[in-house]
Amino acid sequence: AETPEKENLSQLAARQLKYMQNLENALVRIKNGTYGICSVTGKLISKERLIAVPHTTQSIEAKMMKQD
């Protein structure tokens, strides 16, 4: 019973760490003036998307292109 709980906690910690790293990367992009610019298309990322996913580097358009 202990091992599955430890596994779940480990996965949760890993997700939290990745999220924090993504937010730190977003702060770097804010400082260098590239925040809100899609890394794939070079177009501005919509305000709605940035509100929903503040650390995103891709527009919805770019995200959809990757799914094809």
N, C-alpha and C positions, 0 to 999 in steps of 0.2 A: 504494500500500500504506500510505502514511502517513496519508492523509485518513480512511479508515475507523477507524483506531486513534485518531486525534485526536477523531473524533466519539464513539466509545465512551467515551473518557476524559472528554469533556465531559458526556456524559449521566450517567456515573457520579458526577461531581462535582456535577452539578445535583441528583441524587437524594440524595446525602449532605447537601448544603446544606439541602434541604427537610426531611430527617429531623431534622437538628440544630435547625432552626427549630421543628419540631413538638414536639421535646423541650423546648426553651426555653419554648414556649407552655404545655406541661404543667406546668413548674415555676411559671409565673405562676398557673395554676389551683390548684396546691397552695397557694401563698401566699394566694390570695384565697378559698380554701375551696370552690371549685367542681370540683376534680379528682374524677373518678369519678362525676360526675352527667351523664347524657345530655343533650346540647344540644337534642335533639328531643323526647324524652318527659318529661324532668325526673326520671326514675327513676334509681336507682343502677345503674351499670355493673357487671357481675359481675366478681369478683376474677380469675376465669380469663381473661376478655377483657383486663383491664388487664395481666395478666402477659404475655399473648401480644402485645398492642399497647399499650405503656405510654402512648403519646401520643394514644390514641383519644379522641374527644369524643362518640362515639355507642355506644349499646348494640347488641347483635346485633339486637334487635327493631327498632330504628330503621333499622339498615343494611338489614334485609330489606324494610322498608316502602319504601325508596328504590328497590329492585330491581324492585318490582312494576310 
